[in-house]
Amino acid sequence: MAGSTWGTMLTMTTWGESHGRGLGVTVDGCPAGLLLCEEDIQRYLDRRKPGQSRFTTARQEGDQVEILSGVFEGRTTGTPISMIVRNTDQRSHDYSAIMDVYRPGHADYPFDEKYGFRDYRGGGRSSGRETVGRVAAGAVAAKLLAELGVTVTAYTKSIGPVTVSGDKFDPEQASVNRLCMPDAEAAARAERYLDGLMAGGDSAGGIVECIMRGIPAGVGEPVFEKLDARLTHAVMSIGAVKGVEIGDGFAAAGSTGSRNNDSFRNGRTTEAAECDAAGASDNDAVSDSCGSSEARKAVYKATNHSGGILGGISDGDVVILRAAFKPTPSIARAQQTVNRSGENVEITIKGRHDPVIVPRAVVVVEAMCAFTVADMMLLNMSARLDNVKRVYGR
C-alpha cells in the first residue's frame, strides 16, 4: 500500500498490524550525533500503551521498544533508525464473528472496496495500534527539537461536553490524571460523564490541544508546504481525527479583521538600546555584539489569534493546534449494518475497546507535531544562502 511514509528531510515509515507479530517504524534523515536510547522512546510509548485505566482498552501490551539500527554507543549514526514493538496480547478470535460484517464507524467497508480483502483482526493498518510507530518516531523528533530549544506539549482540551477551564489550567494535572486534562475539576466531571456512557455501552469524543514553543520565525514554505498545512495533514492522518484548527481556527470565521488581526510591536533588549545609544542602526556594519540577534529590535505580537503562523510561515509566537476526535466507533450496543453479501444484519461488537480515544491520542498528536516541526526546521536550513555558506565555512 502507498502512503506509509511521512516527511521530506526527516522521514518516518511505519509498518505492522494490530494483530500481527509486531509494529515498527524506520526514521531516516536524523542527523548523526544525537544522544538517543531506548528509554527516550519508551517514555513516549508508555503514555499511549493500553490497559492503564478503566477508560482504556483492557488489552495488556508492554509496548517495549527495541532499536534495531541507527544508534551506536548512545548516539545516532546518521543512518536509518529502525524500531520495533512486538505484539504480545493479541486475541484475534475476538474478531472472528465480524470477519464478514462491516462495523459502523470503522474502515472495514472502504478497505474491502479498495483492496478486495481486509484484515478483520482489529482493523489491521487502520487500527489505532498503528500509532505505535508514529509515537516512537515522534520521540526521536522531540529529542532533536530539544537541542534546538523547541518544545511540543499536548493535552486533553475537552471530552464530550466537559472543557478545561482557563482559570483552573494547571499543566501538572495533565501528567497525573487519567484523562490528561490540565484541570483537576474538569477531569473529575469528565470521568463521571464517561462512567455514564460506559454504563450504557456508549463512547465519547473530544479535543486535543497542542502547544509548540520556541519555533523561530521563518519556518514553513509559503505555497503548498505551509507549516500549518503540513501540521494539519500530519494530524489529520491520525485515525479518528475529524477536524484540525490553528489558532482561533473556526472561531475566526465569526470574527472581524479589527479583532482577528494581531498587532505587531517592537521590543528592545538592553543590548539593542546600548547599540542605538552608540549610534548603530540595524543596517550599519557594526561590531559582532551589536549585530547579534540578541541586540536587534525584537518583533512580537500583542495577541496570537494566528496561532503562531502567518502565510504558512511561523511568526515566532507560540504555535497552537487543536484536533477533534470522534467517539470510539466500537461500542457495546446493537447496531445496524450489512455483511459482505449485502444483507442487512445486526451487530454487537465484542472485545476490548477504549470508551474514549482522546487520552491515549494526546501523545500521538504531540508526536506528529514534533516530527513535522523537526522536518520543516531541517528543510528551512537551505532557505538562505548565508545559512548554506555557514555550514560549509564559506
Buried (B, 14 or more C-beta within 10 A) or exposed (E): EEEEEBBBBBBBBBBBBBBBEBBBBBBBBBEEEBEBEBEBBBEBBBBBBBBBEEBBBEBEBBBBBEBEEBBEEEBBBBEBBBBBBBBEEBEBEBBEBBBBBBBBBBBBBEBBEEEEEBBBBBBBBBBBBBBBBBBBBBBBBBBBBBEBEBBBBBBBBBBBEBBBEEEEBEEEBBEEBBBBBBBBBBBBBBBEBBEEBBEEEBBBBBBBBBBBEBBBBBBBBEEEBBBBBBBBBBBEEBBBBEBBBBBBBEEBEEEEEEEBBBEEEEEBBEBBEBBBEEEBEEEEEBEEEBBBEEBBEBEBBEEBBBBBBBEBBBBBBBBBBBBBBBBBBBBBEEBEBBBEEEEEEEBEBBBBBBBBBBBBBBBBBBBBBBBBBBBBBBBBEEEEEEEEEEEEEE
